[in-house]
Amino acid sequence: MVQQAGWGAFAGHRSKLRTALRTWLRIELRSGLVGAAR
C-alpha cells in the first residue's frame, strides 16, 4: 500500500517535471529564434 502511494507520487512528480521541461524548452526555443532574427 505504501509502495503504491509512493509510486503514484513519483508518477505525478514525473509528469509535472515533463510539463516544466516542455515549458522551458518552448521559452528557450523562442528566445533562440528571437536572438537569431536579431
N, C-alpha and C positions, 0 to 999 in steps of 0.2 A: 504493500500500500504506500509506504513512504517512498519507495523507489519510483513508483508510478507517478506520484505527485512531483518528485524531483525531475523526472523525465518531461512532464508537462511544462514545468517552469523553464527547463532547458530549451524545449522546442519554442516556447513563446519568446525567450530571450534571443534565440537564433533568428526568428522571423523579424523581430524588432531590429536586430543588428543588420539584417539584409536590407530592410527598408531604409535604415540610416545610411548604409553604404550606397544604395541606389541614389538617394537624395544628394549625397556628397559627390558622387560621380557626375550627376547632372550639373551641379554647380561648377565642378571643375571643368567639364566639357564646355559649358557656356563661357566661363572666364577665359578658357583657352582659345575659343573661337573669337571672342572679342579682342584678345591680345593679338591674334593672327591678322584680324581685319585692320587693326590699327596701323 
